[in-house]
Amino acid sequence: MALGSYRELRVWQRGMDLAEACYTLTTGFPSEERFGMTSQIRRAAAAIPANIAEGYGRGSRPDYIRFVRIANGSLKELETHLLLALRIKLVDEDRIAPVLALADELGAMLHKLMNALRARAGAGAP
């Protein structure tokens, strides 16, 4: 079954869930972090579903693979910012643990998508 839109992709939907969770998490950060850690976390989180959507919309498998790789890079950047926020005590473990768990889940989904795209590309699929 062909998808009508990137919005039907579970990986995009979970990426949006993660971005929303990060926006919610950072609302509790100090105001002096608005242009620092808050901005970095939100930017990296929003980049994940945005890159999945952009890759899907490019219409070529090599471009799609490249943008899924970029989304995965943004995920690793986000995880690093979240872990730093924990280390410098901008957030406590209880609040960040579910966000990190969602990031882990999304990482596995991106890995599966990447493998599927590569397998289909190797089989000559468009």
QUIFENGI-V273292 format. One record per residue. N is the residue number from 1. PSI is psi in radians with two decimals (* if undefined). Layout:
# QUIFENGI-V273292
n = <N;N>
psi = <PSI;PSI>
This chain:
# QUIFENGI-V273292
n = <1;2;3;4;5;6;7;8;9;10;11;12;13;14;15;16;17;18;19;20;21;22;23;24;25;26;27;28;29;30;31;32;33;34;35;36;37;38;39;40;41;42;43;44;45;46;47;48;49;50;51;52;53;54;55;56;57;58;59;60;61;62;63;64;65;66;67;68;69;70;71;72;73;74;75;76;77;78;79;80;81;82;83;84;85;86;87;88;89;90;91;92;93;94;95;96;97;98;99;100;101;102;103;104;105;106;107;108;109;110;111;112;113;114;115;116;117;118;119;120;121;122;123;124;125;126>
psi = <2.18;2.53;2.48;-0.37;2.66;-0.43;-0.25;-0.19;2.20;-0.63;-0.65;-0.76;-0.75;-0.57;-0.69;-0.69;-0.75;-0.75;-0.76;-0.76;-0.66;-0.68;-0.76;-0.80;-0.75;-0.15;-0.41;0.00;2.68;2.61;-0.50;-0.20;0.04;-0.70;0.06;-1.90;-0.69;-0.85;-0.75;-0.79;-0.81;-0.72;-0.82;-0.71;-0.77;-0.50;-0.46;-1.08;-0.52;-0.73;-0.61;-0.81;-0.78;-0.76;-0.74;-0.72;-0.22;-0.47;0.13;2.43;-0.79;-0.69;-0.72;-0.81;-0.78;-0.74;-0.53;-0.65;-0.74;-0.74;-0.72;-0.68;-0.72;-0.62;-0.77;-0.65;-0.80;-0.83;-0.70;-0.77;-0.72;-0.76;-0.63;-0.73;-0.66;-0.80;-0.63;0.20;0.61;-0.34;2.67;2.89;-0.72;-0.64;-0.53;-0.40;-0.81;-0.55;-0.74;-0.61;-0.71;-0.67;-0.72;-0.78;-0.78;-0.66;-0.74;-0.69;-0.72;-0.70;-0.78;-0.74;-0.78;-0.80;-0.72;-0.74;-0.71;-0.72;-0.75;-0.60;-0.68;-0.43;0.05;0.18;2.61;*>
